[in-house]
Amino acid sequence: MSEPRHADARAARHADPRVARVVDLYETLVPADLPALRGVYADDARFKDPFNAVQGVAAIARIFGHMFRTLDAPRFVVRDIVADGDLLFLTWDFDFRTRGAGARAMTVHGASRLRFDAQGRVADHRDYWDAAEELYEKLPLVGALMRWLKRRAAG
């Protein structure tokens, strides 16, 4: 099983090795590191975000594999780390470039709540981010509609 790269450079960000391992994995994640998810996530871990709800480390790896296949230069930058016992809260920026004729750089701001199991692996991972504001409003045609709907709802 491969280890995430640059672990020594980032490990000082948090004293809890479980937290340091998760933060390092996400900040250095490349397709070759997807097998390392098995060492960080429990085999039956649950993952949920605005587009996915899956269980099992293989299903989680498929989500990240899809991310690498459909976006250019996807990268997570962890901004805040709050750990309390077996709970971990992270805020992050997800930077990437879209593909195709209208390719552009984008950033999604979000947060994650993770819970560790007794073996120190992630058993539950829930991502929170506003798909309408962080993604849809930034797209050319859909964005105009979303911004109009937002103005109408605000009165």
DSSP file (Angstrom, degrees, kcal/mol; ACC not computed):
  #  RESIDUE AA STRUCTURE BP1 BP2  ACC     N-H-->O    O-->H-N    N-H-->O    O-->H-N    TCO  KAPPA ALPHA  PHI   PSI    X-CA   Y-CA   Z-CA
    1    1 A M              0   0    0      0, 0.0     2,-0.2     0, 0.0    35,-0.1   0.000 360.0 360.0 360.0 129.8    0.0    0.0    0.0
    2    2 A S        -     0   0    0     30,-0.1    37,-0.2     1,-0.0     3,-0.0  -0.500 360.0-133.7 -81.6 149.8    1.5    3.3   -1.0
    3    3 A E        -     0   0    0     -2,-0.2    33,-0.1     1,-0.1    -1,-0.0  -0.745  32.0 -95.9 -96.8 147.3    1.8    6.2    1.5
    4    4 A P    >   -     0   0    0      0, 0.0     3,-0.6     0, 0.0    21,-0.1  -0.327  48.8-109.7 -58.5 145.7    0.8    9.7    0.6
    5    5 A R  T 3  S+     0   0    0     23,-0.2    23,-0.1     1,-0.2    28,-0.0  -0.340  92.9  25.3 -76.3 159.5    3.7   11.8   -0.5
    6    6 A H  T 3>  +     0   0    0      1,-0.1     4,-1.4     3,-0.1     3,-0.3   0.715  69.6 149.3  65.3  25.6    5.3   14.6    1.4
    7    7 A A  H <>  +     0   0    0     -3,-0.6     4,-1.9     1,-0.2     3,-0.3   0.884  69.8  51.9 -58.8 -40.3    4.1   13.3    4.8
    8    8 A D  H  4 S+     0   0    0      1,-0.2     4,-0.5     2,-0.2    -1,-0.2   0.870 106.4  54.0 -65.6 -35.7    7.1   14.7    6.7
    9    9 A A  H  4 S+     0   0    0     -3,-0.3    -1,-0.2     1,-0.2    -2,-0.2   0.820 120.9  29.4 -69.3 -30.9    6.6   18.2    5.3
   10   10 A R  H >< S+     0   0    0     -4,-1.4     3,-2.5    -3,-0.3     4,-0.2   0.608  93.5  90.4-105.1 -14.6    2.9   18.5    6.4
   11   11 A A  G >< S+     0   0    0     -4,-1.9     3,-1.3     1,-0.3    -1,-0.1   0.772  77.5  67.5 -58.4 -27.4    2.9   16.3    9.5
   12   12 A A  G 3  S+     0   0    0     -4,-0.5    -1,-0.3     1,-0.2     3,-0.1   0.598  78.0  84.3 -69.6  -9.3    3.7   19.2   11.7
   13   13 A R  G <  S+     0   0    0     -3,-2.5     2,-0.3     1,-0.2    -1,-0.2   0.738 105.3  12.9 -67.2 -21.9    0.3   20.8   10.9
   14   14 A H    <   -     0   0    0     -3,-1.3    -1,-0.2    -4,-0.2     6,-0.2  -0.969  62.6-140.8-156.2 140.6   -1.3   18.7   13.7
   15   15 A A  S    S+     0   0    0     -2,-0.3    -1,-0.1    -3,-0.1    -2,-0.1   0.792  83.1  87.1 -72.0 -28.8    0.0   16.5   16.5
   16   16 A D  S  > S-     0   0    0      1,-0.2     4,-2.5     2,-0.0     3,-0.4  -0.625  71.6-149.8 -75.1 117.3   -2.6   13.8   16.1
   17   17 A P  H  > S+     0   0    0      0, 0.0     4,-2.2     0, 0.0    -1,-0.2   0.801  95.5  57.6 -61.2 -28.3   -1.1   11.4   13.5
   18   18 A R  H  > S+     0   0    0      2,-0.2     4,-1.9     1,-0.2     5,-0.1   0.932 110.4  43.3 -64.6 -44.5   -4.6   10.4   12.3
   19   19 A V  H  > S+     0   0    0     -3,-0.4     4,-2.8     2,-0.2     5,-0.3   0.931 113.3  50.8 -66.3 -47.2   -5.4   14.1   11.5
   20   20 A A  H  X S+     0   0    0     -4,-2.5     4,-2.5     1,-0.2     5,-0.2   0.884 109.4  52.0 -59.0 -39.0   -2.0   14.7    9.9
   21   21 A R  H  X S+     0   0    0     -4,-2.2     4,-2.3    -5,-0.2    -1,-0.2   0.908 112.0  45.2 -65.1 -43.0   -2.4   11.6    7.7
   22   22 A V  H  X S+     0   0    0     -4,-1.9     4,-2.3     2,-0.2     5,-0.2   0.944 114.7  47.2 -66.0 -48.5   -5.8   12.8    6.4
   23   23 A V  H  X S+     0   0    0     -4,-2.8     4,-2.5     1,-0.2     5,-0.2   0.926 113.8  48.1 -60.7 -45.4   -4.7   16.3    5.8
   24   24 A D  H  X S+     0   0    0     -4,-2.5     4,-1.5    -5,-0.3    -1,-0.2   0.922 109.5  53.3 -61.9 -43.9   -1.5   15.1    4.0
   25   25 A L  H  X S+     0   0    0     -4,-2.3     4,-0.7     1,-0.2     3,-0.4   0.945 113.6  41.8 -56.3 -49.8   -3.5   12.7    1.8
   26   26 A Y  H  < S+     0   0    0     -4,-2.3    50,-0.8     1,-0.2     3,-0.5   0.879 114.0  50.0 -70.1 -37.7   -5.9   15.4    0.6
   27   27 A E  H  < S+     0   0    0     -4,-2.5    -1,-0.2    -5,-0.2    -2,-0.2   0.699 123.1  31.4 -75.9 -16.9   -3.3   18.1    0.1
   28   28 A T  H  < S+     0   0    0     -4,-1.5   -23,-0.2    -3,-0.4    -1,-0.2   0.303  84.3 145.8-119.4   8.2   -1.0   15.9   -2.0
   29   29 A L     <  +     0   0    0     -4,-0.7    47,-0.1    -3,-0.5    -3,-0.1  -0.231  13.9 162.0 -59.1 127.1   -3.6   13.6   -3.6
   30   30 A V    >   -     0   0    0     45,-0.0     3,-2.3     1,-0.0     4,-0.4  -0.905  54.9 -96.5-133.8 162.4   -2.7   12.4   -7.1
   31   31 A P  G >  S+     0   0    0      0, 0.0     3,-1.6     0, 0.0    -2,-0.0   0.849 122.5  59.9 -52.0 -37.2   -4.2    9.4   -9.0
   32   32 A A  G 3  S+     0   0    0      1,-0.3   -30,-0.1     2,-0.1     4,-0.1   0.713 100.1  58.6 -64.9 -18.6   -1.3    7.2   -8.0
   33   33 A D  G X  S+     0   0    0     -3,-2.3     3,-1.8     1,-0.2     4,-0.4   0.504  73.9  97.7 -88.5  -4.5   -2.2    7.7   -4.4
   34   34 A L  G X  S+     0   0    0     -3,-1.6     3,-1.6    -4,-0.4     4,-0.3   0.847  77.6  59.2 -57.4 -35.3   -5.8    6.4   -4.6
   35   35 A P  G >  S+     0   0    0      0, 0.0     3,-1.4     0, 0.0     4,-0.3   0.805  93.6  68.5 -61.3 -24.8   -4.7    3.0   -3.3
   36   36 A A  G X> S+     0   0    0     -3,-1.8     3,-1.2     1,-0.3     4,-0.8   0.681  79.2  78.6 -67.3 -16.7   -3.5    4.9   -0.1
   37   37 A L  H X> S+     0   0    0     -3,-1.6     4,-3.5    -4,-0.4     3,-0.7   0.850  83.2  65.1 -57.8 -32.3   -7.2    5.6    0.7
   38   38 A R  H <4 S+     0   0    0     -3,-1.4    -1,-0.3    -4,-0.3    -2,-0.2   0.795 102.5  46.7 -62.9 -28.4   -7.3    2.0    2.0
   39   39 A G  H <4 S+     0   0    0     -3,-1.2    -1,-0.3    -4,-0.3    -2,-0.2   0.659 119.7  38.8 -85.5 -16.2   -4.9    2.9    4.8
   40   40 A V  H << S+     0   0    0     -4,-0.8    82,-3.1    -3,-0.7     2,-0.3   0.772 113.6  54.4-101.7 -35.4   -6.7    6.1    5.7
   41   41 A Y  E  < S-a  122   0A   0     -4,-3.5    82,-0.2    80,-0.3    -1,-0.1  -0.780  85.9-113.6-103.6 144.9  -10.4    4.9    5.3
   42   42 A A  E >   -     0   0A   0     80,-2.8     3,-1.9    -2,-0.3    15,-0.2  -0.399  34.3-110.6 -66.8 152.3  -12.1    2.0    7.0
   43   43 A D  E 3  S+     0   0A   0      1,-0.3    14,-1.8    13,-0.1    15,-0.3   0.846 119.4  36.9 -55.9 -35.9  -13.1   -0.8    4.5
   44   44 A D  E 3  S+     0   0A   0     12,-0.2    -1,-0.3    13,-0.1    79,-0.1   0.046  87.5 150.5-106.1  25.1  -16.8    0.1    5.1
   45   45 A A  E <   -     0   0A   0     -3,-1.9    11,-3.5    10,-0.2     2,-0.4  -0.174  40.0-133.0 -58.3 148.4  -16.4    3.8    5.5
   46   46 A R  E     -aB 124  55A   0     77,-2.2    79,-2.2     9,-0.2     2,-0.4  -0.852  21.0-172.7-104.1 142.4  -19.3    6.1    4.4
   47   47 A F  E     +aB 125  54A   0      7,-2.7     7,-2.7    -2,-0.4     2,-0.4  -1.000   5.7 174.6-135.6 134.3  -18.8    9.2    2.2
   48   48 A K  E     +aB 126  53A   0     77,-2.1    79,-3.2    -2,-0.4     5,-0.2  -0.995   8.3 153.0-142.1 135.4  -21.4   11.8    1.4
   49   49 A D        -     0   0    0      3,-2.5     3,-0.4    -2,-0.4    79,-0.1  -0.812  64.4 -75.8-140.9-176.8  -21.2   15.1   -0.5
   50   50 A P  S    S+     0   0    0      0, 0.0     3,-0.1     0, 0.0    78,-0.0   0.709 131.3  29.2 -60.2 -17.8  -23.8   17.1   -2.5
   51   51 A F  S    S+     0   0    0      1,-0.1     2,-0.3    80,-0.0    -3,-0.0   0.583 119.1  46.2-115.5 -14.0  -23.5   14.6   -5.5
   52   52 A N        +     0   0    0     -3,-0.4    -3,-2.5     2,-0.0     2,-0.3  -0.951  40.3 179.4-136.3 148.6  -22.6   11.3   -3.9
   53   53 A A  E     +B   48   0A   0     -2,-0.3     2,-0.3    -5,-0.2    -5,-0.2  -0.827  32.0 152.4-144.7 106.5  -23.5    9.0   -1.1
   54   54 A V  E     -B   47   0A   0     -7,-2.7    -7,-2.7    -2,-0.3     2,-0.4  -0.870  32.4-146.9-134.4 163.4  -21.4    5.8   -1.0
   55   55 A Q  E     +B   46   0A   0     -2,-0.3    -9,-0.2    -9,-0.2     4,-0.2  -1.000  59.6  46.5-133.4 136.6  -20.1    3.2    1.4
   56   56 A G  S  > S-     0   0    0    -11,-3.5     4,-2.0    -2,-0.4     3,-0.3   0.121  79.2-103.4 108.2 138.8  -16.8    1.3    1.1
   57   57 A V  H  > S+     0   0    0    -14,-1.8     4,-2.4     1,-0.2     5,-0.1   0.822 119.3  57.3 -64.1 -31.1  -13.3    2.5    0.4
   58   58 A A  H  > S+     0   0    0    -15,-0.3     4,-1.7     2,-0.2    -1,-0.2   0.905 107.6  47.5 -66.0 -39.9  -13.5    1.2   -3.2
   59   59 A A  H  > S+     0   0    0     -3,-0.3     4,-1.5     2,-0.2    -2,-0.2   0.880 111.4  51.0 -67.6 -38.1  -16.5    3.4   -3.9
   60   60 A I  H  X S+     0   0    0     -4,-2.0     4,-1.8     1,-0.2     3,-0.2   0.920 108.6  51.5 -63.9 -43.8  -14.8    6.4   -2.3
   61   61 A A  H  X S+     0   0    0     -4,-2.4     4,-2.4     1,-0.2    -1,-0.2   0.862 105.2  56.7 -61.7 -35.8  -11.7    5.7   -4.5
   62   62 A R  H  X S+     0   0    0     -4,-1.7     4,-2.5     2,-0.2    -1,-0.2   0.880 103.8  53.6 -63.5 -37.3  -14.0    5.7   -7.6
   63   63 A I  H  X S+     0   0    0     -4,-1.5     4,-1.9     2,-0.2    -2,-0.2   0.937 112.5  43.0 -62.0 -46.4  -15.3    9.2   -6.7
   64   64 A F  H  X S+     0   0    0     -4,-1.8     4,-2.1     2,-0.2    -2,-0.2   0.856 111.3  55.1 -70.0 -33.8  -11.8   10.5   -6.6
   65   65 A G  H  X S+     0   0    0     -4,-2.4     4,-1.8     2,-0.2    -2,-0.2   0.915 107.6  49.9 -62.0 -42.8  -10.8    8.6   -9.7
   66   66 A H  H  X S+     0   0    0     -4,-2.5     4,-1.8     1,-0.2    -2,-0.2   0.895 107.1  55.8 -61.3 -40.5  -13.7   10.3  -11.5
   67   67 A M  H  X S+     0   0    0     -4,-1.9     4,-1.6     1,-0.2     3,-0.2   0.930 109.3  45.9 -57.2 -46.9  -12.5   13.7  -10.2
   68   68 A F  H  < S+     0   0    0     -4,-2.1    -1,-0.2     1,-0.2    -2,-0.2   0.827 112.9  50.5 -68.2 -31.3   -9.1   13.1  -11.8
   69   69 A R  H  < S+     0   0    0     -4,-1.8    -1,-0.2     1,-0.2    -2,-0.2   0.787 118.7  35.5 -76.1 -26.6  -10.6   11.9  -15.1
   70   70 A T  H  < S+     0   0    0     -4,-1.8     2,-0.3    -3,-0.2    29,-0.3   0.588 113.3  52.7-107.7 -12.0  -12.9   14.9  -15.5
   71   71 A L  S  < S-     0   0    0     -4,-1.6     2,-0.4    -5,-0.2    27,-0.2  -0.898  72.8-126.1-124.5 153.6  -11.0   17.9  -14.1
   72   72 A D  E    S-C   97   0A   0     25,-2.7    25,-2.6    -2,-0.3    -3,-0.1  -0.843  85.2  -9.1 -97.7 135.8   -7.6   19.3  -14.8
   73   73 A A  E    S-     0   0A   0     -2,-0.4    -1,-0.2    23,-0.2     2,-0.2   0.842  77.1-171.2  52.1  47.0   -5.2   19.9  -11.8
   74   74 A P  E     +     0   0A   0      0, 0.0     2,-0.3     0, 0.0    22,-0.2  -0.477  12.4 168.8 -68.8 139.7   -7.7   19.2   -9.0
   75   75 A R  E     -C   95   0A   0     20,-2.3    20,-2.8    -2,-0.2     2,-0.4  -0.974  27.8-144.5-156.2 134.6   -6.2   20.1   -5.6
   76   76 A F  E     -C   94   0A   0    -50,-0.8     2,-0.5    -2,-0.3    18,-0.2  -0.842   9.5-166.9 -99.6 137.6   -7.4   20.5   -2.0
   77   77 A V  E     -C   93   0A   0     16,-2.6    16,-2.2    -2,-0.4     2,-0.4  -0.969  16.7-142.5-122.6 112.8   -5.9   23.1    0.2
   78   78 A V  E     +C   92   0A   0     -2,-0.5    14,-0.3    14,-0.2     3,-0.1  -0.618  22.5 175.9 -77.9 128.0   -6.9   22.6    3.9
   79   79 A R  E     +     0   0A   0     12,-2.9     2,-0.4    -2,-0.4    13,-0.2   0.842  62.5  20.5 -99.7 -45.8   -7.5   26.0    5.6
   80   80 A D  E     -C   91   0A   0     11,-1.2    11,-1.8     2,-0.0     2,-0.4  -0.972  58.2-163.8-132.5 144.1   -8.7   25.1    9.1
   81   81 A I  E     +C   90   0A   0     -2,-0.4     2,-0.4     9,-0.2     9,-0.2  -0.991  10.1 173.8-128.9 122.5   -8.3   22.0   11.2
   82   82 A V  E     +C   89   0A   0      7,-2.8     7,-3.2    -2,-0.4     2,-0.4  -0.967   8.9 179.1-129.9 116.1  -10.4   21.3   14.3
   83   83 A A  E     +C   88   0A   0     -2,-0.4     2,-0.3     5,-0.2     5,-0.2  -0.948  10.3 171.9-121.0 137.8  -10.0   18.0   16.0
   84   84 A D  E >   -C   87   0A   0      3,-2.6     3,-2.2    -2,-0.4     2,-0.3  -0.852  64.2 -57.5-145.2 104.3  -11.8   16.7   19.1
   85   85 A G  T 3  S-     0   0    0     -2,-0.3    -1,-0.1     1,-0.3    31,-0.0  -0.443 123.3 -10.5  61.6-122.8  -11.4   13.1   20.1
   86   86 A D  T 3  S+     0   0    0     -2,-0.3    30,-2.8    -3,-0.1     2,-0.4   0.372 120.0  91.2 -90.5   4.4  -12.5   11.0   17.2
   87   87 A L  E <   -CD  84 115A   0     -3,-2.2    -3,-2.6    28,-0.2     2,-0.4  -0.823  52.0-174.0-103.6 141.7  -14.1   13.9   15.3
   88   88 A L  E     -CD  83 114A   0     26,-2.7    26,-3.2    -2,-0.4     2,-0.4  -0.998   4.5-169.2-133.9 129.5  -12.3   16.0   12.7
   89   89 A F  E     -CD  82 113A   0     -7,-3.2    -7,-2.8    -2,-0.4     2,-0.4  -0.977  10.5-179.6-118.0 132.1  -13.6   19.2   11.0
   90   90 A L  E     -CD  81 112A   0     22,-2.4    22,-2.6    -2,-0.4     2,-0.4  -0.975  17.5-156.4-127.3 141.6  -11.7   20.7    8.1
   91   91 A T  E     +CD  80 111A   0    -11,-1.8   -12,-2.9    -2,-0.4   -11,-1.2  -0.929  30.4 168.4-108.0 148.4  -12.4   23.7    6.0
   92   92 A W  E     -CD  78 110A   0     18,-2.7    18,-2.7    -2,-0.4     2,-0.4  -0.968  36.0-130.1-153.1 161.8  -10.8   23.6    2.5
   93   93 A D  E     -CD  77 109A   0    -16,-2.2   -16,-2.6    -2,-0.3     2,-0.7  -0.973  18.4-153.9-114.1 136.0  -10.6   25.1   -0.9
   94   94 A F  E     -CD  76 108A   0     14,-2.9    14,-2.2    -2,-0.4     2,-0.4  -0.935  15.6-169.5-112.1 107.9  -10.9   22.8   -3.9
   95   95 A D  E     +CD  75 107A   0    -20,-2.8   -20,-2.3    -2,-0.7     2,-0.3  -0.780  19.7 140.1 -99.6 140.0   -9.0   24.3   -6.9
   96   96 A F  E     - D   0 106A   0     10,-2.2    10,-3.1    -2,-0.4     2,-0.4  -0.976  43.2-118.7-163.7 169.9   -9.4   22.9  -10.4
   97   97 A R  E     -CD  72 105A   0    -25,-2.6   -25,-2.7    -2,-0.3     8,-0.2  -0.979  26.9-132.3-118.6 135.6   -9.7   23.7  -14.0
   98   98 A T        -     0   0    0      6,-2.6     2,-0.3    -2,-0.4   -27,-0.1  -0.339  24.6-126.9 -74.8 167.4  -12.7   22.7  -16.1
   99   99 A R        +     0   0    0    -29,-0.3     3,-0.3     4,-0.1     2,-0.1  -0.707  58.1  41.3-112.5 165.5  -12.1   21.1  -19.5
  100  100 A G  S >  S-     0   0    0     -2,-0.3     3,-1.6     1,-0.2    -2,-0.0  -0.441 104.7 -32.6  98.7-169.6  -13.4   21.8  -22.9
  101  101 A A  T 3  S+     0   0    0      1,-0.3    -1,-0.2    -2,-0.1     0, 0.0   0.845 137.6  41.2 -59.3 -39.7  -13.9   24.9  -25.0
  102  102 A G  T 3  S+     0   0    0     -3,-0.3    -1,-0.3     2,-0.0    -4,-0.1  -0.051  83.2 164.7 -99.6  33.1  -14.8   27.2  -22.0
  103  103 A A    <   +     0   0    0     -3,-1.6     2,-0.3    -6,-0.1    -4,-0.1  -0.178   8.3 162.6 -54.7 138.2  -12.2   25.8  -19.7
  104  104 A R        -     0   0    0     -5,-0.0    -6,-2.6     2,-0.0     2,-0.3  -0.992  41.6-100.6-155.0 156.7  -11.5   28.0  -16.7
  105  105 A A  E     +D   97   0A   0     -2,-0.3     2,-0.3    -8,-0.2    -8,-0.2  -0.607  44.3 179.5 -78.6 139.9  -10.0   27.9  -13.2
  106  106 A M  E     -D   96   0A   0    -10,-3.1   -10,-2.2    -2,-0.3     2,-0.4  -0.959  18.7-155.5-139.9 157.1  -12.5   27.5  -10.4
  107  107 A T  E     -D   95   0A   0     -2,-0.3     2,-0.5   -12,-0.2   -12,-0.2  -0.999   3.5-162.7-134.5 132.6  -12.4   27.2   -6.6
  108  108 A V  E     -D   94   0A   0    -14,-2.2   -14,-2.9    -2,-0.4     2,-0.5  -0.963  11.7-149.7-111.4 129.9  -15.0   25.6   -4.4
  109  109 A H  E     +D   93   0A   0     -2,-0.5    21,-0.4   -16,-0.2     2,-0.3  -0.854  35.1 142.1 -98.8 132.1  -15.0   26.5   -0.7
  110  110 A G  E     -D   92   0A   0    -18,-2.7   -18,-2.7    -2,-0.5     2,-0.3  -0.884  37.9-128.5-154.9-175.1  -16.2   23.7    1.6
  111  111 A A  E     -DE  91 128A   0     17,-2.3    17,-3.5    -2,-0.3     2,-0.4  -0.975  12.7-152.2-143.7 153.8  -15.9   21.8    4.9
  112  112 A S  E     -DE  90 127A   0    -22,-2.6   -22,-2.4    -2,-0.3     2,-0.5  -0.982   4.0-158.3-130.1 142.5  -15.7   18.2    5.9
  113  113 A R  E     -DE  89 126A   0     13,-2.6    13,-2.5    -2,-0.4     2,-0.4  -0.988  21.6-179.5-116.9 120.6  -16.7   16.4    9.1
  114  114 A L  E     -DE  88 125A   0    -26,-3.2   -26,-2.7    -2,-0.5     2,-0.4  -0.921  14.8-158.3-121.8 146.4  -14.9   13.1    9.6
  115  115 A R  E     -DE  87 124A   0      9,-2.3     8,-3.3    -2,-0.4     9,-1.4  -0.992  13.4-142.8-124.8 130.2  -15.1   10.5   12.3
  116  116 A F  E     - E   0 122A   0    -30,-2.8     6,-0.2    -2,-0.4     2,-0.1  -0.622  11.7-137.1 -89.0 148.0  -12.3    8.0   13.1
  117  117 A D    >   -     0   0    0      4,-3.0     3,-1.9    -2,-0.2    -1,-0.1  -0.299  40.8 -84.8 -89.9-176.7  -12.9    4.4   14.1
  118  118 A A  T 3  S+     0   0    0      1,-0.3    -2,-0.0     2,-0.1    -1,-0.0   0.724 129.5  55.8 -65.1 -21.8  -11.1    2.5   16.9
  119  119 A Q  T 3  S-     0   0    0      2,-0.1    -1,-0.3     0, 0.0     3,-0.1   0.409 119.9-108.4 -89.6   1.5   -8.3    1.7   14.4
  120  120 A G  S <  S+     0   0    0     -3,-1.9     2,-0.3     1,-0.3    -2,-0.1   0.620  78.5 126.8  83.2  13.2   -7.7    5.3   13.6
  121  121 A R  S    S-     0   0    0      1,-0.0    -4,-3.0   -80,-0.0     2,-0.4  -0.703  71.7 -94.1-100.6 157.3   -9.2    5.1   10.1
  122  122 A V  E     +aE  41 116A   0    -82,-3.1   -80,-2.8    -2,-0.3    -6,-0.3  -0.556  42.7 171.9 -71.2 122.0  -11.9    7.4    8.7
  123  123 A A  E     +     0   0A   0     -8,-3.3   -77,-2.2    -2,-0.4     2,-0.4   0.694  69.2  24.5-100.8 -26.7  -15.3    5.6    9.2
  124  124 A D  E     +aE  46 115A   0     -9,-1.4    -9,-2.3   -79,-0.2     2,-0.4  -0.989  62.0 180.0-145.3 129.7  -17.6    8.5    8.2
  125  125 A H  E     +aE  47 114A   0    -79,-2.2   -77,-2.1    -2,-0.4     2,-0.5  -0.980   2.5 179.1-135.9 119.2  -16.8   11.5    5.9
  126  126 A R  E     -aE  48 113A   0    -13,-2.5   -13,-2.6    -2,-0.4     2,-0.4  -0.982  11.8-156.8-124.7 122.8  -19.4   14.1    5.1
  127  127 A D  E     - E   0 112A   0    -79,-3.2     2,-0.5    -2,-0.5   -15,-0.2  -0.808   5.1-161.6 -98.5 138.5  -18.5   17.1    2.9
  128  128 A Y  E     + E   0 111A   0    -17,-3.5   -17,-2.3    -2,-0.4     2,-0.3  -0.979  28.8 132.6-121.8 120.8  -20.5   20.3    3.1
  129  129 A W        -     0   0    0     -2,-0.5     2,-1.0   -19,-0.2   -19,-0.1  -0.949  56.5-108.3-161.8 152.2  -20.5   22.9    0.3
  130  130 A D     >  -     0   0    0    -21,-0.4     4,-3.2    -2,-0.3     5,-0.4  -0.712  25.6-169.5 -88.0 102.0  -23.1   24.9   -1.5
  131  131 A A  H  >>S+     0   0    0     -2,-1.0     5,-2.5     1,-0.2     4,-1.5   0.858  85.4  52.9 -61.4 -35.8  -23.3   23.4   -5.0
  132  132 A A  H  4>S+     0   0    0      3,-0.2     5,-2.7     4,-0.2     6,-0.2   0.968 119.8  30.9 -64.7 -52.5  -25.5   26.3   -6.2
  133  133 A E  H  45S+     0   0    0      3,-0.2    -2,-0.2     1,-0.2    -1,-0.1   0.917 125.9  41.8 -73.7 -43.8  -23.2   29.1   -5.1
  134  134 A E  H  <5S+     0   0    0     -4,-3.2    -3,-0.2     3,-0.1    -1,-0.2   0.705 134.8   5.1 -82.0 -20.0  -19.8   27.3   -5.4
  135  135 A L  T ><5S+     0   0    0     -4,-1.5     3,-1.2    -5,-0.4     4,-0.5   0.672 124.4  46.8-127.9 -61.6  -20.4   25.6   -8.7
  136  136 A Y  G > <S+     0   0    0     -5,-2.5     3,-1.5     1,-0.3    10,-0.2   0.881 108.8  55.0 -61.9 -41.4  -23.6   26.3  -10.7
  137  137 A E  G 3 <S+     0   0    0     -5,-2.7    -1,-0.3    -6,-0.3    -4,-0.1   0.709 105.3  56.0 -65.7 -17.7  -23.5   30.1  -10.3
  138  138 A K  G <  S+     0   0    0     -3,-1.2    -1,-0.3    -6,-0.2    -2,-0.2   0.534  86.8  94.0 -91.8  -7.3  -20.0   30.1  -11.8
  139  139 A L  S <> S-     0   0    0     -3,-1.5     4,-2.0    -4,-0.5     5,-0.4  -0.673  82.5-121.3 -87.1 141.9  -21.1   28.3  -15.0
  140  140 A P  H  > S+     0   0    0      0, 0.0     4,-1.1     0, 0.0    -1,-0.1   0.913  99.5  17.7 -52.1 -63.8  -22.0   30.5  -18.0
  141  141 A L  H  > S+     0   0    0      2,-0.2     4,-1.5     1,-0.2     3,-0.1   0.945 131.1  43.8 -79.3 -48.5  -25.6   29.6  -18.8
  142  142 A V  H  > S+     0   0    0      1,-0.2     4,-2.7     2,-0.2     5,-0.2   0.879 110.0  59.7 -63.2 -37.1  -26.7   27.8  -15.6
  143  143 A G  H  X S+     0   0    0     -4,-2.0     4,-2.8     1,-0.2     5,-0.2   0.892 101.5  52.2 -59.9 -42.7  -25.0   30.5  -13.6
  144  144 A A  H  X S+     0   0    0     -4,-1.1     4,-2.0    -5,-0.4    -1,-0.2   0.925 112.5  45.9 -61.2 -43.9  -27.2   33.3  -15.0
  145  145 A L  H  X S+     0   0    0     -4,-1.5     4,-2.7     2,-0.2    -2,-0.2   0.925 112.9  49.6 -63.6 -45.1  -30.3   31.3  -14.2
  146  146 A M  H  X S+     0   0    0     -4,-2.7     4,-2.3     1,-0.2    -2,-0.2   0.905 111.3  48.8 -62.8 -42.0  -29.1   30.5  -10.7
  147  147 A R  H  X S+     0   0    0     -4,-2.8     4,-2.2     2,-0.2    -1,-0.2   0.890 111.7  49.9 -65.5 -38.6  -28.2   34.2  -10.0
  148  148 A W  H  X S+     0   0    0     -4,-2.0     4,-2.4    -5,-0.2    -2,-0.2   0.932 111.5  48.1 -63.9 -46.3  -31.6   35.3  -11.3
  149  149 A L  H  X S+     0   0    0     -4,-2.7     4,-2.4     1,-0.2    -2,-0.2   0.894 110.4  52.1 -61.1 -39.9  -33.4   32.7   -9.1
  150  150 A K  H  X S+     0   0    0     -4,-2.3     4,-1.7     2,-0.2    -1,-0.2   0.920 110.1  47.9 -63.1 -44.6  -31.3   33.8   -6.1
  151  151 A R  H  X S+     0   0    0     -4,-2.2     4,-0.7     1,-0.2    -2,-0.2   0.907 112.6  49.5 -63.3 -41.3  -32.3   37.5   -6.6
  152  152 A R  H >< S+     0   0    0     -4,-2.4     3,-0.7     1,-0.2    -2,-0.2   0.895 110.7  49.4 -65.1 -40.1  -36.0   36.5   -7.0
  153  153 A A  H 3< S+     0   0    0     -4,-2.4    -1,-0.2     1,-0.2    -2,-0.2   0.821 105.1  58.2 -69.4 -30.0  -35.9   34.5   -3.8
  154  154 A A  H 3<        0   0    0     -4,-1.7    -1,-0.2    -5,-0.2    -2,-0.2   0.663 360.0 360.0 -75.2 -15.2  -34.3   37.3   -1.9
  155  155 A G    <<        0   0    0     -3,-0.7    -3,-0.2    -4,-0.7    -2,-0.1   0.452 360.0 360.0  88.0 360.0  -37.3   39.6   -2.8
